[in-house]
Amino acid sequence: MSTPLRHNNRYLATLALAVIALLLSPTACRAGWWPTVRAKSPTAFMKNEAGVSGILGLVLHQISPYLLPVLYDYDGAGGKQEQLTGAASLLLSDPAVRPILAGNADLESVSALLRSPAIGVLLDGVNVGQLVLGTGFKGMLSTLIDSEIAPPALQPLLEQIAPYIPYIISNYYSCGGETNAFLDAINSVLTNPLVEPFLNDPSALQSTASDPALLAAALPALYASVVTDNPQMYNWLVTLPNQCIVDQGYIQPVAVILTEGTMFETIGENLPKLVDEYYNTGCTTAQFLAFVPVFLEAFNLPTAEQTNAIFQKFGTTPSGEQVRFTQPFNGGPSILQCVTPNLAILTSVFAIG
């Protein structure tokens, strides 16, 4: 039987010292884990141009307040010593995540971290919904976000939504979400050929996200590749307990933040109502996912042509079923029936009727 972490302080100290020794070892330095130039100024130091001890000191200083709390929380959530050491070994041997260990996180290295098999090992059998509500996880998440991994134009939004992320994750699990399905879906997106260029070049992400016309033009192909033609993501989304998660209350503030000052602001403010009435009327996620391409196409059309596109065109599920706006689907109601109570909200974005 594995010894609980909270009752084995000697083990915790040994583990911490072993990780530090590995990071400071000649092997780590020869492998290029740490820059070797000395800092020329405080600014250079903060840009991680310091020597080995300087960078490691910065990293440990940033995460040290949360290291023991996250370990205790991990133990309380069902984590075992063998998982922790196994995951640590995988991470430390993965060159793709070394920028994070060096205190120089970027989108590409965070993507590599999420794709690492170490995450599956670390979270196997762990009550993740409980773990993420602990002080340790919240502190480490805040530290990661404060490292400005996102492009400058998106960083303020990331900082605004950060406080809600642990609660959204916890609600995902309390509503029946599963770790493996989530990781499979995320990994399928991070390795998608249309997504990878944005991870490798954050400036491309920033320029696309900040240009509404460019973003609208890119979305149809991106949606088809990432969702419709991607079984891992589609299967996760189609079984996602959306109504349960939204009803917990933390999605709506994020929607308000993300849509503030845009034409989608009214939708963000009324998201819980839209979701509840859509599902309570009897419509399904599969129905909506199939029709999203029609909405995206209509969004790019002149206002006078939007109504015709929405009412005349159809979407298709991965299995080949057609979904039309006004026709019942699989014995249930049509999308029009499910959104009728909120048509006034939707017409702030589309010309319907």
Order of alpha helices (4+ residues) and beta strands (2+ residues): alpha-alpha-alpha-alpha-alpha-alpha-alpha-alpha-alpha-alpha-alpha-alpha-alpha-alpha-alpha-alpha-alpha-alpha-alpha-alpha-alpha-alpha-alpha-beta-beta-alpha-alpha
